[in-house]
Amino acid sequence: MNRYQEMYQQKKMTAEQALELIQDGDYMFSAQAAGEPQAILSKLQHLKKTGVKGTTLNTCLPPPSITMS
């Protein structure tokens, strides 16, 4: 395995693990079209389980029907 493959393996994580890195008040920006992270956006409800509050998601595409309080 080369250096870049090793770095990739160290950084690779599930959508839930990535969402757990988000903290209260964080500002998230989503890429659009083919660059949109579907796996992460489809699991945004996971933030409720982590108790994160006051986050903002900015996307250029129409948002899905997700209510976060």
N, C-alpha and C positions, 0 to 999 in steps of 0.2 A: 504494500500500500504506500503510495507516495504522500508527501507532506500535505498536499491539498485535500486528499481523501481523508487523511487523519483529522485535519481541521474541520472538515465537513461532519465527520462522525461525532466529534466532540460538541459541535453546535446544534446538531439535529435534535428536534424535540417535537412533541405532539402539540396540537392546537391548544389543548388545555394548559400544557406547561408554558407555552408562550403567553397565554392570557394571564397566568398567575404572576407574570413579571409586571403587569400593569398595576399602578398604584393610584390612590385617591388623587383626583385632580389632573391626571394625565390627559394629554391631548393626543388623539390618535388620528392619523391620516391614512386613508386607504387608496391604493392605486386604483386605476380604472381598467375596464375591459379585460384583456388577457392577463394583466398583472394583478388583478384583484385576488386577494388571498381567500378563496372560497372556504377553505377548511377553517380558517379563523373566524371569518364573518358568520359562518353558520353556527358557531359555538359561542357567540357573544353572551348568551344566557349564562354561561359558566361564570361570568363576572359576578352574578348575583350570589353564587355559592361562596365566592371569595370575600364578599362584603365590600368590594370596591365601590366608592361613591364619587360623584362629581366628575366623571370622565366625559370627554367630548369626542365624538367620532365625526370626522369630516370626510365626506366622499363626494365625488362628482356624479355618482349614479344615484337613482332613486333608492332610498333606504328600504330594507325589508320591514315587515310589521313586527318590530321589537320594541317593547316598552321596558325601560330600565328606570327604576326609582331609587 
